[in-house]
């Protein structure tokens, strides 16, 4: 089998999750198994989650957080609760990566965990190093940490550019 790649989709622009989802759907068309674990989404956007859940059982989608609000807007007590839920998600990701439970693993907004200080770069690097060779991994988030650059195969940066239509 081919060596699976580690790809990053990052930047301030919109469409990172949609791009990763498109990669997952493309993998499904090739009879590959896909798991998506979403971080920092809370319970908001339930409508989009319901649409994505229609892809099951071919694509399995997981969210471990329980709060409705964004992590950074939660009280310290609620943030601590969510940290435990996020840890559960990370533990599940470790299991999937080390056992090769799927052909493609999408870790949506995992880069946000680094940016928010919930996870250290070393912990993410260790997770990436433990993946089975054939598995593809897709990481998304706004801010890309240069510390993980040596461990990834490609980086797609999505930026918002304002177009001047006055010409």
N, C-alpha and C positions, 0 to 999 in steps of 0.2 A: 504493500500500500504506500501511498504518497505520505510525505510528512505533512501534517496539518499545520496551518499557519495561525499566527496570532495577529489579528488586525485591530486597529484602533480607529474609531470614528469620533472626532472631537471638534470643538469650536463653539463660537457664540451663536452661530446660525441655527435655524430650525431644521429638523429633518434627520437628526442623528438616530433616534429610535426607529423612525420610518425606514431609513437606509438599512439598519441592522435587520429589521423585520423583512425587508425585501430580500436580503441575503439569505435569511432563513427560509423564505418561501421558495427561492431558487434552489436551495438545498433539498427541499421537499420534492421538487419536480424531478430530482435525481435519485429519488427513493432513499434519501438520507434522513436520519433522525435528528430532531432539533429540540433543544431545551433553551428557554429564555428565562432568566432570573432578573427581575426588575428591582432596583434599589432606589430609594429616595423619591418614590412615587406616592408613598402613603396609600390611602384608599381613595384619593381624588382621581378623577378621570376614570371613574367606574365604567362610563359608557365606552371608552376606547378599550378598556380591559374586556368588556363583554364582547365586543367585536373580535378582538384577538382570540378570545377563548373559543370562538367558532372554528378555529384552526385545529383544535384538539379533536382526536387524540394524536394527530400527526405531529403537531408542534405543541409541546407542553410549556405553559407559561405560569411562572410563580412570582408572587409578591408576599413577603413575610411581614411587612410593616402593617400596623393596625390603625394608626392615627389618620385623620382626614387631612390635616394640614401639612404644609411643607416642614421639613425637619428644622430648618433654621428659624421658623416662626413658633416652634413649640416651647413650652416652659421647660426649665432644666429637668424637672421631674419626668415630664413626658419624653424628653429627649433621651433620658436614661433608659426608660422602658423601650423606646424604639431602638436604641443601641443593642439591646438584648435580642430584639426581633431581627435586626440587621445581622447580628452575629449568627443567628440561626440560618439566615440566607447564605452567609459566607461558608458556614459549615456544610450546608447542602452543596454549594458550588465546589468545595474541596472534594466531597464524595464523588460528584459527577466527573470532575476532572481526573481524579486518580483512578477511577474504575472504568472510564471510557464509556459511560452509560449512554452517550449519544455521539453522533458524528460532528455536530456543531453545537457549541454552547455560546449563547449570547448573554453577556453580563452587562445589562443595560444600566447606565448611570453609575457603574462601579468607580469610574474616575472621580465622581462627585464625593465618594466616600473618602478618597485621599484629600480632596480639596477641603472637605468639612473637618478633616482631622479625626475621622472615625476609624480609619485604617491607615497604617503606615505603609509606605511604598515597599518595604521589605516583605511585608505579609502578602501583598499582591504578587510580588516577584516570586516568592516561594510557591504560591498557588499556581502561577504560570509554569514554573519549572517542574511541577509534579504532573503536568498533563501527559496523557498517553500520546504517543507520537502522531497517530493518525487524526486526532481530534483537531477541528478548527475552533478557535476561540475568537469572539468579537467583543471588544470592550468599547463602551460609549461613555461620554461625559463632556462637559464644557472644557475643562482645563486638563491638558495633558502634562503629566509629570515626566520630566526628562530622565528621571531616575529609572524609569521602566523602558526607555527607548531601546537599550541593547537587547531586550527580550522580545521585541515585537518585529514582525516582518513588514508591515505596511501601516501607514498613517494617512487617513483621509481627514482633511480639515474642512469643515463646513463653516463659512463665515457669512455674515449678513453684510451685504454691500448696498448702500443706497445709490440708486441710479438717478442721474440728473436727466430728466426728460424735457427740460426747458429748451433744448437745442433744436 
